[in-house]
Amino acid sequence: MDYSLKNMDTLNTHANPLLIDSSLLDSFEKLLNWSQSHFAHLPWRKSRSLYATLISEFMLQQTTVTAVIPKFINFINRYPSWEHFHQIKEQDLFALWVGLGYYSRARSLFNIAQKFKNEKDFLTALKNGLKIQGIGPYTRGALLSIGMNEPEMAIDANIKRVLSRYRMHQDTNFYKQILRHYSPRALNEALMDLGREVCQARKIACEKCYLAPNCQSAYKNPSNTKIKNTPNKIILNLHRFVLKQDALFAAIDKTKGQWLAGYLELPTLIHISTETDKNAAKQYPEITEYDIEFLKKQHLQPKQHTQTITKYLIKNHIWIIQDRSENTWHYALNLFKNQEMQWRSPESLWASSSQKILQSLTL
Ligand code: SF4
């Protein structure tokens, strides 16, 4: 398939012939064909619109393609157009977002739905560079280039890595020159695909890469992209309480300004140590060493479950208490005496970590 915009080549292009020669264009052409033949099936690439791109881009930020596919299909089936999206209720959007994490994105998406009646108004705001919550330079570029096929740069982490390896330094001029030769949508997506699948941060498969003939880092350990150690995560010790009454579970309805606002969470306490950061410590009431020891002396042993969320490594200590006549039941309720407790079914709108805990239990 021919993705090139040869006619665009004449538009104000002063490409250095040493950089943009026919072999280089040929390698990019092959890359675009590879991207098309391997990834055109992705649901957000089947029917193009600014709206579909907005939903997919918000979902794809920091979430894997595999995790996003069913969520995207479900979302678009329920809200097939911007007109439907404009009517969406916050609770419904949050329910469709469960499992994708980063609820601030869901909140920003809801604000966009409320603010813009139609796609045209949203596009105008994007083009005029208006400040829109949740949309930074990358997302703006992605919406215009992928959603509208406009010649905009959308440099995400994948593209940045590929281009810096390809040229051995950060070079947006080169990217701009290449952008003049191809469909911006096809080029940006192909570079993203390459970075995600072939030219990965820790695993580089130059033998599979169509850009290898002109790449300055091909088959080398690229010196400009040293593999960074994952920054140390901040450990949070969260003590989650599963208190069951008939078929309902104790829940805290998280309010505005708190983490996971808009969702239910299992009653949760934080065990504060020297490594707990201040922001996290403010989110939950504290559980002391004494409380933990007391519960253990009552022959309770918490289940352990670890997860990573953004900069945090969360160690969940899950206390399951079902017998309302026991000391531990009253002791646990007393730990949350300053919080408004509700009793909710497992089908309610729980934050994904609480939902996973409930799903993992056979009570
Ligand atoms: S040749 Fe290797 S280093 Fe260069 S872009 Fe391709 S995969 Fe990355």
Boltz pocket constraint, residues with backbone or C-beta under 6 A from the ligand:
constraints:
  - pocket:
      binder: B
      contacts: [[A, 162], [A, 165], [A, 166], [A, 198], [A, 199], [A, 204], [A, 205], [A, 206], [A, 209], [A, 210], [A, 211], [A, 212], [A, 215], [A, 216], [A, 217], [A, 218], [A, 219], [A, 220], [A, 222]]
      max_distance: 6.0
